[in-house]
Amino acid sequence: MSKEAPSAKVMFSRAQALERNNQREAAKELYQRILRDHPEHRKSRRALDALGAAAAKKAAPLTEADFNRVLTLANTSLQRAGTEAARLCSLHPGQPALENLRGVILVQMGDYREAVTAFGLALKVEPGFTDALTNLASALGALNRDEEAVKLYERLLAASRKDPDVFYNFGNALLKLGRNYDAVNAYKNALNLRPLFPGAYNNMGKALSLLGQAEQAQTCFENALEIDPAHDKANRNLAQLHSRALRFKAAHALYQRLLSRKPGDVDALFGAAICLINDGDQAAAIAALDRVVKLTPSAQSPRFLLDVLRGESRDTIPNEYTQGLFDGYADRFEQDLVVNLQYQAPALLRDLLGEAVPGPQHYCNALDVGCGTGLAGLAFDAAAERLTGIDLSPAMLAKAQEKGVYRTLMAGDAVELITQSGDTYDLVLCADTLPYIGELPPLFKALAAHTSPGGHFLCSTELAEGGTYALHTSARFAHSPGYVIECAAAAGFDLLAQKTVPLRKDRETWTSGGLYCFARRG
């Protein structure tokens, strides 16, 4: 089947793009082609006539007044400045300074792709044009083409361009690529050249925080705020750092500082509410969350927490809340859970399986639902030939990937992913997952449909003394043993063993949990 010819409209757009990039002969050929196929196309006729007129009339030399005219227009109308810059570039091709100016205007207009073309044309004529190199690297970074941007910054620095802004932007590109150690060094170089550089201190703090160097990160954020007390990013980052370290009063004071400048700052309001919840000031937390809900009615997380604090019933926790919680928690998750909270559900489930199914265990295809950073995967690695992990949080999955125990990792809603899967599993794990689910039948039925007869299902819950399940003020569900066993039986699982154990600490008090081992009915 022959490929359909492009329309006159499409070809005209291509010809205009060629003309803007000073490829006038190619543009002329395309206008002529349009007129051969569409003689009535007036726009192409006018454009072709204009090209001919420009060629017939020798343009006056480019002057400083031309530049100043564009600069003056840029202060009043970027659109007019861009049009004039493009016109001058068409009349005076091969002018690197002019193309660089056009690129700067395009960046200000948000057209980074076209700006990259303009900077590229400037560098084609003058490869060592440092301003154009710097601008091109910045535009590439805005397009998330960070590998290319890093190479350009390295080229600039190798040419002895010891500019604090170059080092700063170099660090930003490295930070986006996850090269945090290199980013820290770049920011240090920027600060050596410009000691009073709050942005460099702030971003170095971000890199250090990602490296787990919280004290050094705190110093950087504080330095940024000492230089510029109104530096909102440093203020916010320091508040988040204090909150992660459970210094909620300090974090709350910083969020209040943000709110004093911008009362409608939803992120600061939500952060302040989290601090108030953890400090036990429920009334103030409710008031803060109520403001957040009014400002962002469609946001699920603040509405959910507001319902929790007001004691309103819920059957599920919004995926938005769970993903946001664990995406922000991934870097310190294992330290907090294993060391601070003394969580050991994966090892306890492994022991329970050994008691319920004596002798060596070997599973061909295992599934870890809510795998988090992979703690359960590590505990069952020796027993599982192939292990798949599912979690809502991409940040947690990135940590799980580092464990090297999972064959496959998938981000998304567990019930949806399991239902869509063509796999059948002979071992299913749900360690510390059910407290974030609530109503169990949808998950249990999906698991049963994809568990082979005789396959084993292991799960842990926080313990509810009676009834079915309850949402606690911790924003986690507790489940009664009767409800867990009833839902499992209805789905097709038979109970092999269960235990009540101290599951984890919560504010120095142990939370009781239930451990269960089921077998898929044959």
Secondary structure, DSSP 8 states (H G I E B T S, - for coil): -------HHHHHHHHHHHHHTT-HHHHHHHHHHHHHH-TT-HHHHHHHHHHHHHHHS------HHHHHHHHHHHHH-HHHHHHHHHHHHHHSTT-HHHHHHHHHHHHHTT-HHHHHHHHHHHHHH-TT-HHHHHHHHHHHHHTT-HHHHHHHHHHHHHTT---HHHHHHHHHHHHHTT-HHHHHHHHHHHHHH-SS-HHHHHHHHHHHHHTT-HHHHHHHHHHHHHH-TT-HHHHHHHHHHHHHTT-HHHHHHHHHHHHHH-TT-HHHHHHHHHHHHHTT-HHHHHHHHHHHHHH-TT-HHHHHHHHHHTT---SS--HHHHHHHHHTTGGGHHIIIIIIS---HHHHHHHHHHHHS-S---BSSEEEET-TTSHHHHHHGGGBSSEEEEES-HHHHHHHHHHT--SEEEES-HHHHHHH----EEEEEESS-GGGT---HHHHHHHHHTEEEEEEEEEEEEE-SSSSEEE-TTS-EEE-HHHHHHHHHHHTEEEEEEEEEEEEEETTEEEEEEEEEEEE--
